Amino acid sequence: MAEKADSTRARLETVEPVGKRVLIRKDEDKKKTKGGIELPDSIEIPTITGRIVAVSAQVENDENFPIRQYDKILFNPKNAIPVDFESDNQLFVVPVEDVVAVFRKPKR
């Protein structure tokens, strides 16, 4: 049994962006307005926010891009490349130039 678990772990894949790119998990599209109105299933408010899952080494080592893993970001989805990796996650590889804002909590 232990051998089977070890071989399963060895086959797990990861996605690592290369170049000036980040891997993001897109936030769920909204099915409710801020006012509390439930939208029909055929209508959703598309979101362009997400969390950074992984940062390429090139971006991580560049001071011009102050983003880190787990940051919540606003991004332009035009050049986002969907990653068909896990069916329950909306993963996208996004050029770092398409990250237009990072949400930060104010320092006290």
Sequence and secondary structure as in RCSB ss.txt:
>XXXX:A:sequence
MAEKADSTRARLETVEPVGKRVLIRKDEDKKKTKGGIELPDSIEIPTITGRIVAVSAQVENDENFPIRQYDKILF
NPKNAIPVDFESDNQLFVVPVEDVVAVFRKPKR
>XXXX:A:secstr
 HHHHHHHHHH       SSEEEEEE   BSB TT  B  TT  B   EEEEEEE HHHHT TT    TT EEEE
 GGG EEE S TTS EEEEEGGGEEEEE     
